[in-house]
Amino acid sequence: MYAQMVDTGLKEVRTADDMPPEERAFQARIDADIKIEPKDWMPEAYRRTLIRQISQHAHSEIVGMLPEGNWVTRAPTLKRKAILMAKIQDEAGHGLYLYSAAETLGISRDQMLADLHAGRAKYSSIFNYPTLTWADIGTIGWLVDGAAIMNQIPLCRCSYGPYARAMVRICKEESFHQRQGYDIMLAMSRGTDEQQAMAKDALARWWWPSLMMFGPSDAASVHSGQSAAWKIKLLSNDELRQRFVDQTVPQADFLGLTVPDPALRWNDETGHYDFGAIDWSEFHNVIKGNGPCNRDRLQARVNAWDEGAWVREAAMAHAEKRAAGAARAVASIQQQGRTA
């Protein structure tokens, strides 16, 4: 999940008895699956929660370009390079869609980016791990984007209209990302001994961080209840994680790769895979900024912002020049009308 541990600001799920009439009407619309639009009345906690979730999602898309951009110049073939560049461009577009959706809630893009650069806003923990080999690029597409799709498809039905509509296109493009990653892993798992070893090593390093993407277990996720009532979050962390494991393990089997979990086994009674305990201490350590690449990722974003200042200034100057020209043209037409 690209938005982890989003705080609703509410200690418990609100019931109809706790709501004023306006909020009861708002909740009734959500219960009837009527989308909430930017100009509709909404509780302030709902607005703040969406801003946190959508902006964190947007930040994750933009920061997520960095570990893959590291391999553009080193992709093994021209075809692989073109595919990777297209994927990175998609992720930039996803970030822009999501920043635009968040802006409809009354926050500026500059403020969201300032919060990210100051460390007040988070992005997905998964992007704080290094990409050491080309197999890591395949594993990111297969596992990371696969986990993202698992979470994002339900978001196409979330209660806030601009977010839901943005997710429709994003999910279509993410499905391409997942397939390109799996194609890389398929080629490597059927390649030389060295390539197979790289594929196994990448899976071993990315498996557990990918499971952590969905956020803490339901028992520890204290804010999910209200988000579910608002239909911002449609499935629980554990439900999404189980779906991901059930889908991904057979794919690993087809690749001839072993998932690095000795506790993993099929459970005939539940119809799902059982899997081992996740090391949540690692997750919280990375979230706090102590992952392998936290500082590098954030510094790269700050540097990009600082170095792009002249572009933003030039664009603003050009826009102001065009607006002034248009205003002069209107004034001239009006003057001609008065003197005719």
C-alpha positions in Angstrom: 0.0 0.0 0.0 1.4 3.4 -0.9 -0.3 5.1 2.0 0.6 3.6 5.4 -0.6 4.4 8.9 -2.8 7.3 7.9 -4.2 8.9 11.0 -7.9 9.9 10.8 -7.6 12.1 14.0 -10.5 10.2 15.6 -10.1 7.9 18.5 -13.0 5.7 17.6 -15.5 5.1 14.8 -18.4 7.6 15.0 -21.9 6.3 15.0 -25.1 8.0 13.8 -26.0 8.9 17.4 -22.7 10.9 17.7 -23.2 12.8 14.5 -25.0 16.2 13.9 -27.6 16.1 11.1 -25.2 17.3 8.4 -22.8 14.6 9.1 -25.5 11.9 9.2 -26.6 13.0 5.7 -23.0 12.8 4.6 -22.6 9.3 5.9 -25.9 8.3 4.3 -24.5 9.3 0.9 -21.4 7.2 1.5 -23.5 4.3 2.6 -25.5 4.6 -0.6 -22.3 4.6 -2.7 -22.8 8.2 -3.9 -19.4 9.8 -4.6 -18.4 12.8 -2.5 -17.2 15.7 -4.7 -15.0 18.6 -3.9 -17.8 21.2 -3.4 -19.8 18.9 -1.2 -19.9 19.3 2.5 -17.7 16.9 4.3 -16.4 16.5 7.9 -13.1 18.1 8.5 -11.6 14.8 9.7 -12.6 13.2 6.4 -10.9 16.0 4.5 -7.7 15.8 6.5 -7.6 12.0 6.2 -7.9 12.2 2.4 -5.3 14.9 2.2 -2.9 12.7 4.2 -3.7 9.5 2.3 -3.7 11.0 -1.2 -0.6 13.2 -0.7 1.3 10.2 0.8 0.3 8.2 -2.2 1.5 10.9 -4.5 4.8 11.3 -2.7 5.3 7.5 -3.0 4.8 7.6 -6.8 7.3 10.4 -7.2 9.9 8.9 -4.7 9.3 5.5 -6.3 10.9 6.8 -9.5 14.3 7.1 -7.8 15.3 3.4 -7.3 14.3 2.6 -10.9 15.9 5.7 -12.4 19.1 4.4 -11.0 19.0 1.7 -13.7 17.9 3.6 -16.8 21.5 3.9 -18.0 22.3 0.3 -17.1 19.4 -1.6 -18.5 20.7 -4.7 -20.4 19.0 -3.9 -23.7 17.6 -1.0 -25.6 14.1 -2.5 -25.3 14.4 -2.9 -21.6 15.7 0.7 -21.3 12.7 2.0 -23.3 10.2 0.0 -21.2 11.8 1.2 -17.9 11.7 4.8 -19.1 8.1 4.5 -20.0 7.3 3.0 -16.6 9.1 5.9 -14.8 7.2 8.4 -16.9 3.9 6.7 -15.9 4.8 7.0 -12.2 5.5 10.7 -12.6 2.0 11.0 -14.2 0.5 9.1 -11.3 2.0 11.5 -8.9 0.6 14.5 -10.8 -2.9 12.9 -11.0 -2.8 12.4 -7.2 -1.4 15.8 -6.3 -4.3 17.3 -8.4 -6.8 15.2 -6.6 -5.5 16.3 -3.2 -5.6 20.0 -4.3 -9.4 19.7 -4.7 -9.4 19.3 -0.9 -8.0 22.8 -0.4 -4.2 22.1 0.0 -1.7 23.5 -2.4 0.9 21.3 -4.2 3.7 23.6 -2.8 2.5 22.8 0.7 2.4 19.1 0.1 5.9 19.1 -1.2 7.1 21.4 1.6 5.7 18.8 4.1 7.5 16.0 2.3 10.9 17.8 2.1 10.6 18.8 5.8 9.9 15.2 6.9 6.4 16.0 8.0 4.8 13.8 5.3 5.6 10.2 4.6 5.9 8.0 1.6 5.8 4.2 1.3 8.4 2.4 3.3 9.2 0.1 0.3 11.1 2.9 -1.5 13.8 3.1 1.1 15.5 -0.1 0.0 18.3 -0.1 -2.6 18.2 -1.6 -6.1 21.5 -3.5 -6.2 21.0 -5.5 -9.4 18.8 -5.6 -12.5 16.8 -8.3 -10.9 15.7 -5.8 -8.3 13.9 -3.8 -11.1 12.1 -7.0 -12.1 11.2 -7.7 -8.5 9.9 -4.1 -7.9 7.6 -4.5 -10.9 6.4 -8.0 -9.9 6.1 -7.6 -6.1 5.9 -3.9 -5.3 3.6 -2.9 -8.2 1.7 -6.2 -7.7 1.1 -5.2 -4.0 0.1 -1.7 -5.1 -2.5 -3.0 -7.6 -3.9 -5.2 -4.8 -4.6 -2.1 -2.8 -5.4 0.3 -5.5 -8.1 -1.6 -7.4 -10.5 -1.2 -4.4 -9.6 2.5 -4.3 -11.3 2.8 -7.7 -14.5 2.5 -5.6 -13.6 4.8 -2.8 -16.0 7.4 -1.6 -14.1 10.5 -2.9 -14.8 11.1 -6.5 -11.5 12.7 -7.7 -9.4 10.0 -6.0 -11.5 7.2 -7.3 -11.4 8.5 -10.9 -7.6 9.0 -10.8 -7.2 5.4 -9.6 -8.9 3.9 -12.6 -6.2 5.1 -15.0 -3.4 4.5 -12.5 -4.5 0.8 -12.0 -4.5 0.2 -15.8 -0.9 1.5 -16.0 0.2 -0.4 -12.9 -1.0 -3.6 -14.4 1.6 -3.0 -17.2 4.2 -2.3 -14.6 3.5 -5.6 -12.9 3.7 -7.5 -16.1 7.0 -5.9 -17.2 8.5 -6.8 -13.8 7.3 -10.4 -14.1 8.7 -10.6 -17.6 12.2 -9.6 -16.3 12.0 -12.2 -13.6 10.9 -14.9 -16.1 13.8 -14.1 -18.3 16.3 -14.2 -15.4 14.9 -17.3 -13.8 15.4 -19.1 -17.1 18.8 -17.5 -17.8 22.3 -18.3 -16.8 23.2 -19.6 -13.3 24.3 -16.0 -12.4 21.0 -14.5 -13.5 19.1 -17.2 -11.6 21.1 -16.4 -8.5 20.3 -12.7 -8.9 16.6 -13.4 -9.2 16.7 -15.5 -6.0 18.6 -12.9 -4.1 16.3 -10.1 -5.2 13.2 -12.1 -4.1 14.8 -12.8 -0.8 15.5 -9.1 -0.1 12.1 -7.7 -1.3 9.6 -10.3 -0.1 9.2 -9.2 3.4 9.3 -5.4 2.7 6.6 -6.0 0.1 4.3 -7.6 2.7 4.9 -4.6 5.0 3.6 -2.3 2.3 0.0 -3.1 3.4 0.7 -1.6 6.8 0.4 -3.0 10.3 -1.9 -5.9 11.1 -5.5 -5.1 11.7 -5.1 -5.5 15.4 -2.5 -2.7 15.4 -4.1 -0.5 12.8 -6.2 1.7 15.0 -7.3 4.1 12.3 -8.7 1.7 9.8 -12.2 1.5 11.3 -13.2 5.1 10.5 -11.5 5.0 7.1 -13.6 1.9 6.3 -16.8 3.6 7.5 -16.0 6.5 5.2 -15.1 4.0 2.4 -11.7 5.6 2.0 -10.4 2.1 2.8 -12.5 -0.7 1.5 -10.4 -3.7 2.6 -8.3 -4.3 5.7 -4.6 -4.5 5.7 -4.6 -8.2 6.5 -7.2 -9.0 3.8 -5.1 -7.2 1.2 -1.9 -8.9 2.4 -3.5 -12.4 2.3 -4.8 -11.8 -1.2 -1.3 -10.7 -2.3 0.3 -13.8 -0.8 -2.3 -16.1 -2.4 -1.7 -14.5 -5.8 2.0 -14.2 -5.7 3.2 -17.6 -4.4 1.9 -19.6 -7.4 3.7 -17.0 -9.6 7.0 -17.7 -7.7 6.4 -21.4 -8.2 6.1 -20.9 -11.9 9.3 -19.0 -12.0 11.1 -21.8 -10.0 11.8 -19.4 -7.2 11.4 -20.1 -3.5 9.6 -17.6 -1.3 12.0 -16.9 1.7 9.5 -18.0 4.3 10.0 -21.4 5.9 6.5 -21.1 7.5 4.8 -20.7 4.1 2.3 -23.5 3.3 -1.1 -24.0 1.7 -4.0 -24.5 4.2 -6.7 -26.7 2.8 -9.1 -25.7 5.6 -8.9 -21.9 5.0 -8.2 -22.1 1.3 -5.3 -19.7 1.7 -1.6 -19.7 2.3 -0.3 -19.5 5.8 2.8 -17.4 6.2 5.3 -16.5 8.8 5.4 -13.5 11.2 6.5 -10.2 9.9 9.2 -8.3 11.6 7.3 -5.1 12.4 10.3 -3.6 14.2 12.0 -3.2 10.8 8.9 -1.6 9.3 8.6 1.0 12.1 12.4 1.6 11.9 12.1 2.4 8.2 9.0 4.6 8.7 10.9 6.6 11.3 13.6 7.4 8.7 16.2 4.8 9.5 15.9 2.6 6.4 18.9 1.9 4.1 18.0 4.8 1.7 15.7 7.2 3.6 18.2 10.0 3.7 19.3 9.6 0.1 15.7 9.4 -1.2 14.6 12.6 0.6 17.8 14.5 -0.3 17.3 13.6 -3.9 13.8 15.0 -3.9 14.9 18.2 -2.1 17.8 18.6 -4.6 15.4 18.1 -7.5 13.1 20.8 -6.1 15.9 23.3 -5.6 17.5 22.7 -9.0 14.1 23.0 -10.7 13.4 26.4 -9.2 14.4 28.3 -12.3 12.0 26.2 -14.4 9.1 27.0 -12.1 10.0 30.7 -12.1 10.3 30.8 -15.9 6.9 29.0 -16.3 5.3 31.5 -13.9 6.8 34.5 -15.7 5.6 33.1 -19.0 2.1 32.6 -17.6 2.0 36.1 -16.2 3.2 37.5 -19.5 0.5 35.7 -21.4 -2.2 36.7 -18.9 -1.1 40.4 -19.2 -1.2 40.2 -23.0 -4.7 38.7 -22.9 -5.8 41.5 -20.5 -4.4 44.1 -22.8 -6.2 42.6 -25.8 -9.5 42.6 -23.9 -8.9 46.2 -22.8 -8.2 47.2 -26.4 -11.4 45.6 -27.7 -13.4 47.3 -25.0 -11.8 50.6 -25.9 -12.6 50.2 -29.5 -16.2 49.4 -28.6 -16.5 52.6 -26.6 -15.1 54.8 -29.4 -17.1 53.2 -32.2 
